[in-house]
């Protein structure tokens, strides 16, 4: 019986495999960048809604709205609806929320994140640039004049 020699992997083959793994990793990393920002925006928006709802519940229980706004962390702790108040009081970018009375309705509470506003502005500008050269075709409904 003839013996078969084991064929070793060449250096070139190893280099090609490493190059392909690096290429795939970089493509995935580039695509994940936008997803991470969207995740931060999602977390921030939902944290804003939760904080606002809990603080308004505290106002509904009879606490003064100015006291609730000034002592938001303490009110969140007293509500027993939040496990970790310190984490809840930070947005997705790990910056603290700005909590104040509503600008239009003084009986409302606003929870604001500067980073979320910057993200939304950047997203709007990106969409404007994307749609800048496109022409829109007006929609006309033939059935608009018909009476039923």
PyMOL commands that set and color helices and strands:
alter all, ss='L'
color gray80, all
select helices_A, chain A and resi 11-60+65-70+72-79+85-88+114-131+142-144
alter helices_A, ss='H'
color red, helices_A
select strands_A, chain A and resi 98-101+109-112
alter strands_A, ss='S'
color yellow, strands_A
deselect
rebuild
show_as cartoon
